[in-house]
Amino acid sequence: MKILCVIVLLTLVSMSNSIGFTRIQVRIMNRRGNGKSITIHCQSEDDDLGTHVVSDGQEINWSFRENFMLTTRFYCYLQWDRKGKHFNFDAYSGKRDDGGRCSTECLWKILEGGLWGYDQEQQIWQAFSLPGMGEKEV
């Protein structure tokens, strides 16, 4: 019986990469204005997406499939200015985003006043506070 359970579990895991899970697109948009760039470095446990300088009005994006255990996490280091002001935030966290917030797309806008994330299920932009901007960390 244990062997059968292991076989079923392994089959489900292998199928999840090909048919079971929707591809999720992550987009991080620089909307600071006045030509202000940001430097951003994102990675997961398995993938390092590298460091990118994102000009005002531009964006970075990537896509992935959530893992079988729904624990995928992409975290980003964001350098705000040349003075070294920086922030860390989760661009995608299965625990936070899998419940409908990021069904197929995980959208982020970086404005001069902070970070905004789009909730697909509720169809609204939500403020996500960055440390040092007066509220809790994301």
Backbone torsions as a table, in degrees:
resi	resn	phi	psi	omega
1	MET	NA	-40.2	179.4
2	LYS	-63.4	-39.2	-179.7
3	ILE	-64.4	-40.4	178.4
4	LEU	-62.4	-43.3	178.3
5	CYS	-61.7	-41.9	179.0
6	VAL	-64.5	-42.4	179.7
7	ILE	-63.4	-44.9	178.6
8	VAL	-61.9	-44.7	179.8
9	LEU	-62.1	-45.7	178.9
10	LEU	-63.6	-37.5	177.1
11	THR	-63.6	-44.7	178.7
12	LEU	-62.6	-41.5	179.3
13	VAL	-63.0	-45.1	-179.1
14	SER	-67.9	-34.3	178.4
15	MET	-71.2	-30.6	-176.2
16	SER	-60.9	-31.0	-180.0
17	ASN	-76.2	-19.8	-175.9
18	SER	-109.6	-37.4	-174.6
19	ILE	-130.1	-20.8	-168.2
20	GLY	-85.8	-24.9	-171.1
21	PHE	-122.5	136.0	179.4
22	THR	-71.1	144.1	174.7
23	ARG	-72.8	133.4	179.8
24	ILE	-109.4	129.3	178.6
25	GLN	-99.7	128.5	175.6
26	VAL	-108.0	130.7	176.7
27	ARG	-130.0	127.2	176.4
28	ILE	-117.5	114.3	-172.9
29	MET	-106.6	131.5	175.4
30	ASN	-88.8	112.3	178.9
31	ARG	-126.2	36.4	-178.2
32	ARG	-70.0	-30.9	-179.0
33	GLY	86.6	172.4	177.2
34	ASN	54.0	29.8	176.5
35	GLY	69.9	18.2	-176.5
36	LYS	-83.2	122.7	178.5
37	SER	-88.4	165.0	171.3
38	ILE	-130.2	153.7	172.4
39	THR	-111.8	129.5	-174.9
40	ILE	-135.8	139.0	178.0
41	HIS	-131.7	116.4	-178.6
42	CYS	-117.3	149.4	177.4
43	GLN	-160.5	162.6	171.6
44	SER	-119.6	-172.6	176.4
45	GLU	-64.1	-29.9	-175.5
46	ASP	-105.1	-25.4	-171.9
47	ASP	-128.9	128.0	173.2
48	ASP	-104.0	115.5	-175.1
49	LEU	-86.7	-1.6	176.2
50	GLY	84.0	177.5	-179.9
51	THR	-100.3	135.5	-178.4
52	HIS	-133.0	138.8	169.9
53	VAL	-96.3	119.6	-176.1
54	VAL	-109.5	113.8	-179.6
55	SER	-71.2	159.6	176.7
56	ASP	-55.9	130.7	-179.5
57	GLY	87.5	-6.1	-179.6
58	GLN	-103.0	178.5	-179.3
59	GLU	-151.8	164.2	166.9
60	ILE	-117.4	154.1	179.2
61	ASN	-153.8	157.1	175.1
62	TRP	-159.0	166.9	177.8
63	SER	-135.1	160.5	-177.5
64	PHE	-161.6	170.6	171.3
65	ARG	-112.1	135.6	177.5
66	GLU	-61.2	143.1	178.6
67	ASN	-75.4	167.7	-174.8
68	PHE	-59.8	-34.8	-177.8
69	MET	-85.5	0.4	-179.9
70	LEU	58.4	40.5	-178.4
71	THR	-116.3	12.3	179.8
72	THR	-59.6	138.5	178.7
73	ARG	-144.6	123.0	170.5
74	PHE	-109.7	121.6	-180.0
75	TYR	-117.0	148.5	-174.0
76	CYS	-129.1	144.2	172.0
77	TYR	-105.4	124.0	-175.7
78	LEU	-119.2	117.5	175.1
79	GLN	-95.4	121.1	-170.5
80	TRP	-82.3	-38.2	-177.0
81	ASP	-153.8	176.4	-177.5
82	ARG	-71.6	-14.9	-179.9
83	LYS	-77.1	-3.4	177.2
84	GLY	95.3	4.2	177.3
85	LYS	-63.9	124.5	-176.6
86	HIS	-142.5	161.0	-178.4
87	PHE	-142.0	155.9	172.1
88	ASN	-118.7	139.5	175.3
89	PHE	-153.0	157.1	176.5
90	ASP	-87.5	112.8	177.0
91	ALA	-72.5	-29.5	173.2
92	TYR	-150.6	131.9	174.6
93	SER	-136.7	116.6	-178.8
94	GLY	-52.4	-38.9	-179.7
95	LYS	-62.7	-38.4	-177.3
96	ARG	-88.3	-39.5	-164.8
97	ASP	-102.6	-15.9	-174.7
98	ASP	-71.4	-18.2	-176.5
99	GLY	-78.4	15.7	178.0
100	GLY	122.5	-20.0	-179.0
101	ARG	-61.5	-41.1	-179.9
102	CYS	-128.4	66.1	-177.4
103	SER	-63.2	-48.0	179.4
104	THR	-129.3	-19.5	-177.1
105	GLU	-141.5	136.6	177.5
106	CYS	-118.9	103.5	-173.5
107	LEU	-103.3	137.1	177.6
108	TRP	-132.2	136.6	172.4
109	LYS	-118.5	129.0	174.9
110	ILE	-103.6	113.1	178.7
111	LEU	-107.0	167.4	179.4
112	GLU	-58.3	-32.1	-178.0
113	GLY	-89.4	-2.5	179.4
114	GLY	148.8	-164.1	-173.5
115	LEU	-109.9	132.3	178.4
116	TRP	-122.8	136.2	177.6
117	GLY	-119.9	144.0	-178.6
118	TYR	-94.4	131.5	176.8
119	ASP	-98.6	107.2	-177.8
120	GLN	-62.1	-40.0	-177.0
121	GLU	-65.0	-45.7	-178.7
122	GLN	-88.9	-12.1	-179.4
123	GLN	56.8	48.6	177.7
124	ILE	-140.5	154.3	171.6
125	TRP	-87.6	135.9	-179.4
126	GLN	-122.2	140.1	177.0
127	ALA	-75.8	129.0	172.8
128	PHE	-114.4	117.8	-174.3
129	SER	-76.4	146.7	175.8
130	LEU	-108.0	142.6	178.4
131	PRO	-56.2	139.7	-179.5
132	GLY	89.4	-5.0	177.8
133	MET	-109.5	19.8	171.8
134	GLY	95.0	-1.5	-178.6
135	GLU	-138.1	-173.7	-174.3
136	LYS	-73.3	160.7	-179.9
137	GLU	-78.1	149.3	176.9
138	VAL	-96.9	NA	NA
